[in-house]
Every structure is written in C-alpha cells, then in structure tokens.
C-alpha cells in the first residue's frame, strides 16, 4: 500500500485522476479493454474531473460499475448516485462499452442478484473508492462484513454515515437520509487489480488514521485496504494531519 499526500484537495484529485488514467490506459493496452469501478460523493469531485480530462483513454473499451446507491431514492433526487455519475461522468466522456448503475428503486433482491451476475463476468481492473467519516468502504459501515462473497449487499446505514450525507449537503435533514442502501461488498472491492482511494478534507483525518495505522478490523472497514497488493491512498494535508510527522514531511508513506 502506498500513500501520496498533496497540499490541497484539488492537487489530490489531479494526482489521483492522473494515476487512475495511467492505470486504465495500461490495462487497455495490455488486455484490449478495462473494467472499472467509480465512487461518488464530494470526495471524488476532483479525481473524476481529472480522469475525464485524461488523454488517450479509449472509453469505448471501458465497462463501468459503481459502488453504492440508496434504496428507494428516485433518479431525480440530488443525492442519487446514479444521477451523480450520469451527469458528472457519463455525460462528459465518449460512449462507454457498458455502464452498470445500481437502481435502488428496483426490487433490491432482483437488483443485487442481477448486478452480481454481471460483475462476476468482469474482473475489475481499476477501482476508484473513498473512505467515509466513520471509516466505511462503499456503504459498508462498521462492523463491516469482511466474509461474504456476495458482490452486492443490502446494508443499513448507521447514524454517523447518515449525518455525513446530510453534512455534505445532499439532504436537508437527517430524517431525509435513507436508512438502507445497496452496496458493493468489501470482498468484491478487494478483488480489483488496482485500487485508487481519494480521501480529502480534515473531517476524514481520524478515519484515515484508523484505516492506515490500526490493525485490520471490520470496525475500521477501510483498514482492509492495507492488505491489497496494489492500493494507493491519495490524501491532502488536512486528511493526513493525524499521520506520523515523517509522512507529512516527505509527502508520502509506504507500508
């Protein structure tokens, strides 16, 4: 696992987006196609913006999956992750080979089974993810299920997670935040060949510290990324502020 620390969230996004672009180009060159996962939320704004700008990616050879979606939230809602990806990514790149967005308005059992079968036939080459304020990976809140082999799960959202969604401005009140979501499972994320984890902002500093310095534990879901053979955390000086001084001085930390 590698950690790259930038001065600002914008610089973080540029570094992460460029790195993800390089990985995708390399995979297409080697395999003729690539399967990717995209995360959503405010932490991914700059990374996705940079990825869109990357030259030399033949998007017609890319299949995209996404991490999670609220159950019962309509596509028209500002917090819909389908809406987020449709507007912030799909509308800004040439036509992909395929894209599979989670529809939380469908029957959830049917939806998770359907998507699970599809992703089973598409080994993931590059996954873009983030870390929640409570340390969650996708919507796998603590204590996360590290054991299930199901690619997608129906999960309940804990209060810290729901408060984060409200605090980021996606909802007007806590009562408006759905109680459940469909989430890609931890094991499915960990099957990705490469993971690019973008985590800006001081409000994520404790989650970053817990994820990088604690023993791997489902109480700190993103800590499992320590075990991945090709995972890079991209942080800014605010999200990295609780890490050892040597990391802040050198701008990087390898483990």
C-alpha positions in Angstrom: 0.0 0.0 0.0 1.2 3.5 -0.9 0.1 6.9 0.4 0.5 10.1 -1.6 0.0 13.4 0.2 -0.8 16.6 -1.6 -1.2 20.2 -0.4 -4.8 20.7 -1.4 -7.9 18.7 -2.4 -7.5 20.0 -5.9 -3.9 18.7 -6.2 -5.0 15.4 -4.6 -7.7 15.0 -7.3 -5.2 15.8 -10.1 -2.7 13.2 -8.8 -5.4 10.5 -8.3 -7.1 11.2 -11.6 -3.8 11.1 -13.5 -2.8 7.9 -11.8 -6.1 6.2 -12.5 -5.9 7.4 -16.1 -2.5 5.8 -16.5 -3.7 2.5 -15.0 -6.7 2.4 -17.3 -4.6 3.2 -20.4 -2.1 0.5 -19.4 -4.9 -2.1 -18.9 -6.5 -1.3 -22.3 -3.0 -1.6 -23.9 -2.4 -5.0 -22.3 -5.9 -6.5 -22.5 -7.8 -4.5 -25.1 -10.4 -3.5 -22.6 -10.8 -2.4 -19.0 -13.4 -2.8 -16.3 -13.6 0.0 -13.6 -15.5 1.0 -10.5 -16.3 4.6 -9.8 -17.1 6.0 -6.4 -19.3 9.1 -5.8 -19.7 11.8 -3.2 -17.9 15.1 -2.7 -14.5 13.4 -2.1 -14.5 12.2 -5.7 -15.2 15.5 -7.4 -11.6 16.4 -8.3 -10.5 12.9 -9.1 -13.3 12.3 -11.5 -12.8 15.8 -13.1 -9.2 14.9 -13.8 -10.0 11.4 -15.0 -12.3 12.9 -17.6 -9.5 15.2 -18.8 -7.0 12.3 -19.3 -5.9 11.9 -22.9 -5.5 8.6 -24.7 -8.3 6.6 -22.9 -10.4 4.7 -25.4 -13.7 4.9 -23.4 -15.4 2.6 -25.9 -13.3 -0.2 -24.4 -14.2 0.6 -20.8 -17.0 -1.1 -18.7 -18.0 0.9 -15.6 -19.6 -0.3 -12.4 -20.4 1.9 -9.4 -20.2 1.3 -5.6 -23.5 2.0 -4.0 -26.9 3.6 -4.1 -29.6 4.5 -1.7 -32.7 2.2 -1.6 -35.9 3.9 -2.8 -34.3 7.2 -3.8 -35.5 8.4 -7.2 -33.1 9.3 -10.0 -34.3 12.9 -9.9 -33.1 13.4 -6.3 -29.9 15.5 -5.9 -28.4 12.7 -3.7 -28.9 9.9 -6.3 -25.6 8.4 -7.1 -27.0 7.3 -10.5 -27.7 11.0 -11.2 -24.2 11.9 -10.0 -22.5 9.6 -12.3 -24.8 10.3 -15.3 -24.2 14.0 -15.0 -20.6 14.2 -13.7 -19.1 11.3 -15.7 -21.1 9.6 -18.3 -22.3 12.8 -20.0 -18.7 14.0 -20.2 -16.9 11.1 -21.8 -17.4 9.3 -25.1 -19.8 6.3 -25.1 -18.5 3.5 -22.8 -18.5 -0.1 -23.8 -21.0 -0.6 -21.0 -22.1 1.0 -17.7 -24.0 -0.6 -14.9 -25.6 1.8 -12.4 -27.3 0.5 -9.3 -31.0 1.1 -9.4 -32.2 1.4 -5.8 -35.8 1.8 -7.0 -35.9 -1.7 -8.3 -36.7 -4.8 -6.2 -33.5 -4.9 -4.2 -33.0 -8.7 -4.3 -33.5 -8.8 -8.0 -31.1 -5.8 -8.5 -28.3 -7.3 -6.3 -28.6 -10.7 -8.0 -28.6 -9.2 -11.5 -25.6 -6.9 -10.9 -23.8 -9.7 -9.1 -24.0 -12.0 -12.1 -22.8 -9.2 -14.4 -19.8 -8.2 -12.4 -18.9 -11.8 -11.9 -18.0 -11.8 -15.6 -16.0 -8.6 -15.5 -12.9 -8.8 -13.3 -12.3 -5.3 -12.1 -9.0 -3.7 -13.2 -9.2 -0.3 -11.5 -11.4 0.7 -8.6 -11.8 4.3 -7.5 -13.0 4.5 -3.9 -13.2 6.8 -0.9 -13.4 6.4 2.9 -16.3 7.7 4.9 -16.0 9.7 8.1 -16.9 6.5 10.0 -14.3 4.6 8.1 -16.7 2.9 5.8 -15.7 1.5 2.4 -18.5 2.0 -0.1 -21.6 1.8 2.3 -20.1 -1.0 4.4 -20.4 0.7 7.7 -18.7 -0.7 10.8 -18.8 -3.5 11.7 -18.5 -4.4 8.0 -19.0 -7.8 6.6 -15.5 -8.9 5.5 -16.6 -12.5 4.8 -19.5 -12.5 2.4 -18.7 -13.4 -1.2 -21.8 -11.7 -2.5 -20.8 -8.9 -4.9 -23.6 -6.6 -3.7 -25.3 -6.3 -0.4 -28.4 -4.7 1.2 -26.9 -2.7 4.1 -28.3 -0.5 6.8 -26.7 2.9 7.2 -25.5 3.9 10.7 -26.1 7.4 12.1 -22.6 8.7 11.6 -22.9 7.7 7.9 -26.2 9.4 7.5 -25.0 12.5 9.3 -22.1 12.7 6.8 -24.5 12.6 3.9 -26.6 15.4 5.4 -23.5 17.4 6.3 -22.2 17.3 2.7 -25.4 18.9 1.6 -27.1 16.1 -0.2 -30.1 16.1 2.2 -31.9 18.9 4.1 -32.3 16.9 7.3 -31.2 13.6 8.9 -34.8 12.3 8.5 -34.5 12.6 4.7 -31.4 10.3 4.5 -32.5 6.8 3.6 -31.9 4.1 6.2 -30.7 1.5 3.7 -28.6 1.2 0.6 -27.3 -1.3 -1.9 -23.5 -1.5 -1.6 -20.7 -3.4 -3.3 -19.3 -5.8 -0.8 -15.8 -5.4 0.7 -14.6 -8.7 -0.8 -15.8 -7.6 -4.2 -13.9 -4.3 -3.9 -10.8 -6.2 -2.8 -10.8 -8.3 -5.9 -9.9 -5.3 -8.0 -6.4 -5.4 -9.5 -5.7 -1.8 -8.6 -7.4 0.5 -6.1 -7.2 4.3 -6.1 -8.5 5.7 -2.8 -9.1 9.5 -2.7 -9.7 11.0 0.7 -9.6 14.8 1.1 -10.7 17.1 4.0 -9.9 17.4 7.7 -13.2 15.7 8.6 -11.8 12.4 7.3 -8.5 12.7 9.2 -9.4 10.3 12.0 -10.8 7.8 9.5 -7.6 8.0 7.6 -5.5 7.4 10.7 -7.7 4.5 11.7 -7.5 3.0 8.3 -3.8 3.3 7.9 -2.4 2.8 11.4 -4.8 0.4 13.2 -4.8 -3.3 12.9 -7.1 -4.5 10.1 -10.6 -4.8 11.6 -14.2 -4.7 10.4 -14.6 -1.9 13.0 -12.5 0.2 10.7 -13.7 -1.1 7.3 -11.2 0.7 5.1 -8.3 -0.7 7.1 -8.7 -3.8 4.9 -7.1 -1.9 2.1 -3.8 -2.4 3.9 -3.9 -6.0 2.6 -4.4 -5.1 -1.0 -1.4 -5.6 -3.2 -1.9 -2.5 -5.3 -3.7 0.2 -3.4 -2.7 3.9 -3.3 -4.3 6.4 -0.9 -4.4 10.0 -2.1 -4.7 12.4 0.7 -4.4 16.2 1.2 -2.6 17.9 4.1 -5.9 18.1 6.0 -6.9 14.5 5.8 -3.3 13.4 6.5 -2.9 15.7 9.6 -3.1 12.9 12.1 -0.5 10.7 10.4 3.1 10.5 11.6 5.2 13.6 11.1 7.6 11.7 8.8 4.7 11.2 6.4 3.7 14.9 6.4 7.4 15.9 5.8 8.0 13.6 3.0 4.6 13.8 1.3 4.3 10.1 1.1 4.1 7.0 3.3 4.7 3.4 2.1 3.7 0.3 4.0 
